[in-house]
Amino acid sequence: MFLEVEEGENTRTSVGTIYKDVSSPRPAFCVQYELGGEKKTVQLTGWDNETQSPCPAWACQVEESGDGVALLIYGGSGGLRIKELDDDSEWDLDSSRQWGVSHLVYPKNAFIVYQDEI
C-alpha cells in the first residue's frame, strides 16, 4: 500500500511511504493519543485536501521495518484530523481544539475503536 499525504491546511507535512499491509483496512473512530504528556482518547477522521472536508479514517496492520507488525492509522489526501473524544463540534480547520497529522503508526496492540464497534 502506498500512503500519500499532501501538505495543506490540515497538516504541513507531506508523506509518500510504502507499507506492506497484513490486514484489511477498517474505518477507525478513536485511539489513545499522547497529549500534553498524558494519554487521552481522541476521535479522528480523515481529511480530504481537494474538498477541504472530512473523509473516513482507516486503520490496518502493516509490516514496520525492523519492528514487526504495527498499526497504521491514515486518512485522506490531507491526512488525519483529531479532536478530544468529548468534543462534539463539527470537524473544522479553524477550530483551536482540533489538529491535523499526516498519519499515525502505533504498536499492533494499541487501543483503537473501529466505526463498526460503536
C-alpha positions as CSV (number, residue, x, y, z in Angstrom):
1,M,0.0,0.0,0.0
2,F,1.2,3.5,-0.9
3,L,0.4,6.2,1.7
4,E,0.5,9.7,0.2
5,V,-0.4,12.8,2.2
6,E,-0.1,16.2,0.7
7,E,0.9,19.3,2.6
8,G,-2.2,21.6,3.1
9,E,-4.3,23.4,5.6
10,N,-4.8,20.4,7.8
11,T,-1.1,19.4,8.1
12,R,2.1,21.0,7.0
13,T,3.7,17.6,6.5
14,S,3.8,15.7,3.2
15,V,4.3,11.9,3.2
16,G,5.0,9.3,0.5
17,T,5.6,6.0,2.0
18,I,5.1,2.3,1.1
19,Y,3.8,-0.1,3.7
20,K,3.1,-3.8,3.3
21,D,-0.4,-4.3,4.7
22,V,-1.0,-7.5,6.6
23,S,-4.7,-6.9,7.3
24,S,-7.7,-5.3,5.6
25,P,-8.3,-1.7,6.4
26,R,-11.2,-0.9,8.8
27,P,-12.8,2.5,9.4
28,A,-11.4,4.0,12.7
29,F,-13.3,6.0,15.2
30,C,-10.9,6.7,18.1
31,V,-7.5,5.9,19.5
32,Q,-5.4,6.8,22.5
33,Y,-3.0,9.7,21.8
34,E,-0.4,11.3,23.9
35,L,-1.4,14.9,24.6
36,G,0.5,17.1,27.0
37,G,2.3,14.2,28.4
38,E,-0.8,12.1,29.2
39,K,-2.7,9.6,27.2
40,K,-6.1,10.8,26.0
41,T,-8.7,9.1,23.9
42,V,-9.3,11.1,20.8
43,Q,-11.7,11.0,17.8
44,L,-10.2,11.0,14.4
45,T,-11.3,11.5,10.8
46,G,-9.6,11.6,7.5
47,W,-9.2,14.9,5.7
48,D,-9.6,15.5,2.0
49,N,-7.4,18.4,0.7
50,E,-9.5,18.8,-2.5
51,T,-12.8,19.3,-0.8
52,Q,-11.4,20.6,2.5
53,S,-13.8,18.3,4.3
54,P,-13.8,15.1,6.4
55,C,-13.5,11.7,4.9
56,P,-13.0,8.2,6.5
57,A,-10.1,7.4,8.7
58,W,-8.7,3.9,8.3
59,A,-6.5,1.5,10.3
60,C,-4.8,-1.7,9.3
61,Q,-1.9,-3.7,10.4
62,V,1.4,-3.3,8.4
63,E,4.9,-4.6,8.5
64,E,7.1,-2.0,10.1
65,S,10.7,-2.4,9.0
66,G,12.7,-3.9,11.9
67,D,9.8,-3.6,14.4
68,G,7.5,-6.3,13.2
69,V,3.8,-5.7,12.8
70,A,2.4,-2.2,13.6
71,L,-1.0,-0.4,13.4
72,L,-1.1,2.2,10.6
73,I,-3.9,4.8,11.0
74,Y,-4.4,7.1,8.0
75,G,-7.0,9.3,6.3
76,G,-7.3,11.2,3.1
77,S,-5.1,13.3,0.9
78,G,-4.8,15.8,3.8
79,G,-4.0,13.2,6.5
80,L,-5.9,12.8,9.8
81,R,-7.9,15.4,11.8
82,I,-8.0,14.8,15.6
83,K,-10.1,16.2,18.5
84,E,-10.7,15.0,22.1
85,L,-13.4,12.3,22.5
86,D,-15.8,14.6,24.4
87,D,-15.7,17.3,21.7
88,D,-19.0,17.1,19.8
89,S,-18.3,20.1,17.5
90,E,-18.1,19.7,13.7
91,W,-14.8,19.0,12.1
92,D,-13.3,22.4,11.3
93,L,-9.9,23.6,10.2
94,D,-10.4,26.8,12.1
95,S,-11.1,25.1,15.5
96,S,-8.4,25.6,18.0
97,R,-9.5,22.4,19.7
98,Q,-8.6,20.2,16.7
99,W,-5.4,19.5,14.9
100,G,-4.0,17.6,11.9
101,V,-1.3,15.0,11.5
102,S,-0.2,13.1,8.4
103,H,-0.8,9.6,9.8
104,L,-0.1,7.6,13.0
105,V,1.9,4.4,13.5
106,Y,1.2,2.5,16.8
107,P,2.1,-0.8,18.3
108,K,-0.2,-3.5,16.8
109,N,-2.0,-4.0,20.2
110,A,-2.7,-0.2,20.7
111,F,-6.1,0.9,21.9
112,I,-8.4,1.6,19.0
113,V,-12.2,1.6,18.5
114,Y,-13.4,0.9,15.0
115,Q,-16.6,2.5,13.5
116,D,-18.3,-0.9,13.3
117,E,-17.8,-1.3,17.1
118,I,-19.8,1.7,18.2
